[in-house]
Every structure is written in structure tokens, then in C-alpha cells.
Amino acid sequence: MKYAQALRKGDTVALVATARKNILPNLQPAIDLLESWGLQVLLGQTIGLDNHQLAGTDAQRAADFQLQLENPEVKAIWCVRGGYGTVRMIDLVDFSVMEKQPKWIIGFSDVTVLHAHLQGLGFASIHGLMPVNVEKATAEAIESLRKILFDEPLRYELPYQPKNQLGSATGELIGGNLSILYSLMGSTSQLDGEGKILFIEDLDEYLYHLDRMCMGLKRSGLFAQLSGVIVGTFSQMHDNEIPWGKSAYEILAEHLSPLHIPIAYHFPAGHIADNRALPLGKLVHLQVDAAGTTLAID
């Protein structure tokens, strides 16, 4: 796995839109944050483009992303927001330039398309908050992103959760938004879970959809390959008039517990203000015991 170099003061971070459209004013908190870290900000050509829900056409979004990949002055690319649309432009991007200059690609939710694709190509990326979330983000979420970007030690220690499955594992961290991972099955961007530690989170899904996604990933063989699982937040879940009969975390436990691997629940990452950053593709050490969960990142 290849990693981007640690950022230094004076380095440039590009802000781009790979999915839903975005205007400039709500990016100001993120711009101020980057500048407070001593970084320069480059606004991508997709900021302000309007193509119904999307930030320009698929070709425009891919071209902007390609431009930042090829710009030697840009050391990291921060996707401004999620929604839907990254999968529509992913196959228009040539990632070969990353071989010469790996860059941190940052975001979550729909940006999981990029994370999964990059993991398949052998590049690490950052699952973390996006510019539109900065104003409401917790100090801990912001600081965790800064530490990864500047290559400072990062270690998470979390309280015990009743559904945790005890044990320890070491492996590359993979994953992201569960709905997106499910949608990538059978494509060139689907995950390879062999010996990996899977992180998952989701938002605004029906409970039976969650069960269906778990069944699909289980039947694909992904779950059986894993050495550990980190369950983030599953927020604003919905039920039908006739209830499914299980909560989101009960559904996950039903499918994951038989794996007999360490599982940590309620990790603070996902569609919440306290969205702690995770370096996907990096080697991590997961320890789940009666005292709680420790996640140490190399």
C-alpha cells in the first residue's frame, strides 16, 4: 500500500466536488481551518457548477479531479460533500499519476467510491469529515484529520459496548459507507477483504435494506475473509409499517457475530458531528476487551 507524504506548512489542498453541487460560502469554515494549519487552498473548477443535483457533468467532475491529481503543487484532495454521483465519474479518471505522487483523498459517505477504488489500486486514503461539515464538527473529529494529514501518532481508546466481540487483530483498514460498498459489488472497485479490518457506517436506510446489504456482502464472501470489524454510526434508520423486528445494530450483530473475530461497535465515525478520521489502507491494530476498544494506527 502506498501512502501520501505528510503535509507541511505551505502545502496546497484542493477542494473539489465529485458528487452533489456546492457553492462557495459554505466552504469558508474549511478554508479558514486549512489556513490555520498553515496550508494553501485551491478551489477546484467544480465548485459552483450546477447540473441539477450534481456539480457539473460527469466529464466536468472527472476533469477537475484529474486536474488536481496531476497538479504537482496539490498534496491532498478534499471532496467537499457527498450525496450521489462519484460512481458516475470514477471510470473517467486516470489514477496512474498517483504512482509518482500519492495524495491523500479525503471524505466519507459517497466518497467511499473513491476509497474502495483506491484501495484496489494500492493507495491509502482518509475516511473523514468534509468541508461542508467543518462548522458543526467536533474538535476531536477535526484534530484526528489533522493528525493523519501531518503524520502524527493517532490512537483511539473507546468505552466498552455490550455488543462488542472480544479479541485482537492486525490488518489493513478498509471500508466506508455500507450502502456504497454494497453497490460496488461485482465492479472493479469492490473490496478485497482478505485479512483486512472492515469499517462500516450508514445513514437514512430502511432496516430491511440493511439486512439485505449484509446478506449480499456475506454471500459475496467478503465477511468470511475479514480479521476484524469496526462498526461506526448507523443514524436515522427507518422501519416499515410492519416492523422488521430488529434494530440496526441487532441486524449487524446477527450477521457479524458468527465470524468469531473482534468486533467493535459504536465507533465515532459516520454521519455525525464527531466523525473521527480513519486512514483506510493503513495497517491498524484493533484490541477489543472487557475494558473497551483500542485502535492504534501505524
JOPEFEN-V788084 format. One record per residue. N is the residue number from 1. PHI is phi in degrees with one decimal (none if undefined). OMEGA is omega in whole degrees, -180 to 180 (none if undefined). Layout:
# JOPEFEN-V788084
{{N | PHI | OMEGA} {N | PHI | OMEGA}}
This chain:
# JOPEFEN-V788084
{{1 | none | 180} {2 | -104.1 | -177} {3 | -119.4 | 174} {4 | -71.0 | 175} {5 | -70.9 | 178} {6 | -59.8 | 177} {7 | -70.3 | 175} {8 | -128.5 | 177} {9 | -56.6 | -177} {10 | 99.4 | 178} {11 | -68.0 | -177} {12 | -107.9 | 174} {13 | -115.6 | 179} {14 | -94.7 | 175} {15 | -104.1 | -178} {16 | -133.6 | 175} {17 | -113.4 | 179} {18 | -101.3 | -176} {19 | -138.7 | -175} {20 | -67.0 | -178} {21 | -66.7 | -178} {22 | -151.7 | 177} {23 | -105.1 | -175} {24 | -70.7 | -171} {25 | -52.9 | -178} {26 | -77.8 | 176} {27 | -94.5 | -175} {28 | -58.6 | 177} {29 | -58.2 | 179} {30 | -70.0 | 178} {31 | -62.6 | 179} {32 | -61.3 | -180} {33 | -63.1 | -179} {34 | -60.3 | 180} {35 | -66.9 | 177} {36 | -67.8 | 176} {37 | -87.3 | 180} {38 | 83.5 | -177} {39 | -102.0 | 174} {40 | -93.2 | -178} {41 | -118.2 | 175} {42 | -117.8 | 178} {43 | -86.4 | 180} {44 | -68.7 | -178} {45 | -69.9 | -180} {46 | -83.0 | -180} {47 | -70.2 | -179} {48 | 100.2 | 177} {49 | -70.4 | -174} {50 | -134.2 | 175} {51 | -128.1 | -173} {52 | 58.8 | 179} {53 | -78.7 | -168} {54 | -98.4 | 179} {55 | -86.3 | -177} {56 | 90.9 | 179} {57 | -72.5 | 176} {58 | -58.3 | -179} {59 | -65.0 | 180} {60 | -67.5 | -180} {61 | -67.6 | 178} {62 | -66.3 | -179} {63 | -65.3 | 178} {64 | -64.9 | 179} {65 | -63.1 | 179} {66 | -62.4 | -180} {67 | -59.6 | -179} {68 | -73.2 | 176} {69 | -61.4 | -174} {70 | -89.1 | 180} {71 | -78.9 | -176} {72 | -66.8 | 179} {73 | -78.3 | -179} {74 | -84.7 | -178} {75 | -101.6 | 179} {76 | -151.8 | 178} {77 | -120.1 | -177} {78 | -109.1 | 179} {79 | -72.5 | -168} {80 | -74.3 | -180} {81 | -163.9 | -179} {82 | -102.4 | -176} {83 | 98.0 | 176} {84 | -155.2 | 173} {85 | 141.9 | -178} {86 | -61.4 | -179} {87 | -64.3 | -179} {88 | -73.6 | -178} {89 | -113.1 | -172} {90 | -60.3 | -177} {91 | -81.3 | 176} {92 | -94.3 | -176} {93 | -101.9 | 175} {94 | -99.9 | -176} {95 | -89.7 | -174} {96 | -61.5 | 179} {97 | -63.4 | 179} {98 | -65.4 | 178} {99 | -62.5 | -180} {100 | -85.2 | -177} {101 | -142.5 | 176} {102 | -60.4 | 180} {103 | -128.7 | 174} {104 | -72.4 | 171} {105 | -104.9 | -169} {106 | -121.7 | 174} {107 | 156.4 | 177} {108 | -149.2 | 180} {109 | 60.6 | -178} {110 | -63.3 | 178} {111 | -67.5 | 174} {112 | -54.5 | 175} {113 | -56.5 | 179} {114 | -66.5 | -180} {115 | -57.3 | -177} {116 | -64.7 | -180} {117 | -64.4 | 180} {118 | -65.1 | 178} {119 | -61.8 | 178} {120 | -66.5 | 179} {121 | -88.0 | 177} {122 | 94.5 | -180} {123 | -121.2 | 176} {124 | -79.1 | 179} {125 | -150.1 | -175} {126 | -115.7 | 170} {127 | -84.7 | -177} {128 | -164.4 | -176} {129 | -60.1 | -179} {130 | -115.3 | -176} {131 | -51.0 | -179} {132 | -69.2 | -179} {133 | -98.5 | -171} {134 | -59.4 | -175} {135 | -60.9 | -178} {136 | -103.2 | -176} {137 | -73.1 | 176} {138 | -74.6 | 177} {139 | -61.1 | -179} {140 | -67.8 | 179} {141 | -64.9 | 180} {142 | -64.7 | -178} {143 | -66.0 | 179} {144 | -64.7 | 176} {145 | -66.3 | 179} {146 | -59.7 | -178} {147 | -62.5 | 179} {148 | -67.8 | -179} {149 | -61.7 | -177} {150 | -98.3 | 175} {151 | 56.3 | 175} {152 | -102.6 | -179} {153 | -56.3 | 180} {154 | -135.5 | -178} {155 | -142.8 | 179} {156 | -107.1 | 174} {157 | -125.2 | -172} {158 | -124.6 | -179} {159 | -68.2 | 179} {160 | -63.2 | 175} {161 | -121.6 | -175} {162 | -55.0 | -177} {163 | -86.2 | 179} {164 | -54.1 | 174} {165 | -113.2 | -169} {166 | -74.6 | 178} {167 | 145.9 | 179} {168 | -137.1 | -180} {169 | -155.5 | 174} {170 | -128.7 | 180} {171 | -179.9 | 176} {172 | -69.2 | 178} {173 | -87.4 | 179} {174 | -131.4 | 170} {175 | 122.6 | -176} {176 | 142.2 | -178} {177 | -72.9 | -174} {178 | -63.0 | -180} {179 | -59.7 | 180} {180 | -68.0 | 179} {181 | -59.3 | 178} {182 | -62.3 | -177} {183 | -70.1 | -179} {184 | -89.7 | 180} {185 | -57.6 | 179} {186 | 84.3 | 179} {187 | -103.0 | 178} {188 | -71.4 | -179} {189 | -103.5 | -178} {190 | -68.3 | -175} {191 | -76.0 | 167} {192 | -104.9 | -174} {193 | -97.3 | -174} {194 | -58.5 | 177} {195 | 71.4 | -174} {196 | -91.6 | 173} {197 | -108.3 | -174} {198 | -94.6 | 171} {199 | -106.6 | 178} {200 | -138.4 | 175} {201 | -154.5 | 176} {202 | -165.1 | -175} {203 | -147.0 | 165} {204 | 58.6 | 178} {205 | -120.8 | 172} {206 | -73.6 | -176} {207 | -61.9 | 180} {208 | -70.9 | 173} {209 | -62.5 | 179} {210 | -60.8 | 178} {211 | -62.9 | 180} {212 | -63.2 | 179} {213 | -65.0 | 178} {214 | -62.0 | 178} {215 | -60.9 | -179} {216 | -63.5 | -180} {217 | -69.3 | 177} {218 | -66.7 | -178} {219 | -70.0 | 177} {220 | -73.6 | -179} {221 | 95.9 | -177} {222 | -61.9 | -176} {223 | -59.1 | -175} {224 | -66.4 | -178} {225 | -85.9 | -168} {226 | -76.3 | 174} {227 | -105.8 | 179} {228 | -173.6 | -180} {229 | -137.8 | 173} {230 | -118.1 | -178} {231 | -98.3 | 177} {232 | -83.3 | -177} {233 | -87.9 | 173} {234 | -120.5 | -167} {235 | -101.7 | 172} {236 | 53.2 | 177} {237 | -74.1 | -177} {238 | -119.8 | 175} {239 | -127.5 | 178} {240 | -89.7 | 179} {241 | -58.2 | 170} {242 | -92.6 | -172} {243 | -60.8 | 175} {244 | -68.5 | 175} {245 | 104.3 | 178} {246 | -139.0 | 173} {247 | -77.6 | 179} {248 | -57.9 | -177} {249 | -72.9 | 174} {250 | -68.7 | 177} {251 | -63.3 | 179} {252 | -61.7 | -179} {253 | -63.2 | 179} {254 | -59.5 | -177} {255 | -89.0 | -174} {256 | -94.3 | -174} {257 | -57.6 | -180} {258 | -63.8 | -179} {259 | -74.1 | 179} {260 | 57.1 | 175} {261 | -128.7 | 179} {262 | -62.6 | 179} {263 | -133.3 | 179} {264 | -111.6 | -179} {265 | -99.9 | 175} {266 | 60.7 | 172} {267 | -70.4 | -175} {268 | -76.3 | 177} {269 | -153.8 | -179} {270 | 139.9 | -177} {271 | -84.3 | -180} {272 | -140.3 | 179} {273 | -65.1 | -179} {274 | -92.8 | -175} {275 | -90.7 | -176} {276 | -68.4 | -177} {277 | -75.8 | 178} {278 | -134.3 | 180} {279 | -86.1 | -180} {280 | -69.1 | -177} {281 | 99.6 | 178} {282 | -86.5 | 176} {283 | -75.8 | 179} {284 | -129.3 | 178} {285 | -117.5 | -178} {286 | -107.3 | 177} {287 | -124.6 | 179} {288 | -121.1 | 180} {289 | -140.1 | -174} {290 | -66.6 | 179} {291 | -86.0 | -179} {292 | 140.1 | -177} {293 | -117.9 | 173} {294 | -122.0 | 175} {295 | -122.5 | 180} {296 | -108.5 | -174} {297 | -113.8 | 179} {298 | -65.7 | none}}
